[in-house]
Structure formats: structure tokens, C-alpha cells
Amino acid sequence: MRSVRGRDFLALWVVFLPFRILGFLFRGLGFLLALPFMLVFGLLGFVIFGFGGLIFLVPFAPFALIAFLIWRWMRGRPRPVSA
């Protein structure tokens, strides 16, 4: 009984294999058609949200500058290396 089921499964696999291959081809074609739109909208989103990030950094810049200056002041001058 198992050999009959295996033979039937193999026959159905051979029958439906071309449709599976066509499905993969159509899926790939759809991806290729959508790729330029994804790139355009991704770039547009990057520009919009990147601009928002820059707007956030404008008020943050003085604090970053103060922190950098304090760090440089606390670090001091480099020690001379003696051989």
C-alpha cells in the first residue's frame, strides 16, 4: 500500500512541478517590477526621516559641543614619552 501511495505522490509531483516553477517565475517577475518602486519610496523615506533627524540634532548640538569640550579639558595634555 505504501508503494502505491509513493508512486501516486511521485506522479502528482511530476504533474504539478511545472506549475510550481511558473509560480516561482511569476513571483520573481513581480519582485523585479516592484523593485524600482521600493527603491524610490525607500529613498524618499530616508530623505524625509533623515531631515527629521537633522532637525532633532540642531538643539542637541550645543550640548554635544559642551560635552566634547569638557572631555578634552579633563583629558589634559598628552604626557611626553621618554625613551
N, C-alpha and C positions, 0 to 999 in steps of 0.2 A: 504493500500500500504506500510505503514511503517513497519508493522509486517512482510510482505513478505521480505522486504529488511533486517530486523533484523535477520530473520530466515536464509536467504542466507548468511549473514555475519557470523553468528554463525557456519553454516555448513562449510564455507570456512576456518574459523579459526581452526576448528577441523581437517580439511583435511591438512592444511599447518603447524599445530603445530609440528608434528614430524620433519619436515624439519628445522624449526626454532631451535628446540632443537639440532639437528645434527649440525647446523651451529655454535651454541654456543660451542658444544663439540669440533669441529674442530678448532675453534678459540682458545680455551683453550689449546688444544694439540699443536698448533703452538707456543703459548706463552711458553709452557713448553720446547719445543725444542729450542727456541731462547734464553731462559734464561741463559744457560751457556755461550753462545757467548756474550751476553750483559754484563755479569759479567766479562769475560776475557777482552773485549775491554774497559770496564769502568775502570778496574784496570790498564790496560796499559795506558790509557789516564791520569789517576790520577798520575801515576808514571812519565810520560813524562812532564805533565804540572806542577806537583809538583817540579820536578827538575828545570824547568824554573823559578818557583817562588823562589826557593832557590838561584839560580844564581842571581836573582834580589836583594835578601836580602844581598848578600855579600857586594856590595858597600854601602848599606844603613846602615849596622851595626855600623860603626864609628859614624854616625850622631845620631843614636839611643842611643849609649853609651854616647855621649856628652850631649844629651838632658836629659838622666837619671841622669847623674852626676850634671848637673845644677839644676835639680829639687830637688835632695837630698840636695844640698848645700843651696838652697833658703828655703827649708823647715826647716832647722835648727835642733837643738837638741830638743827632747821632753821635755816639761815642767814637773817638778816634781809635783806630785799630793799631796796636803796637805789635811789632814782629819780634 
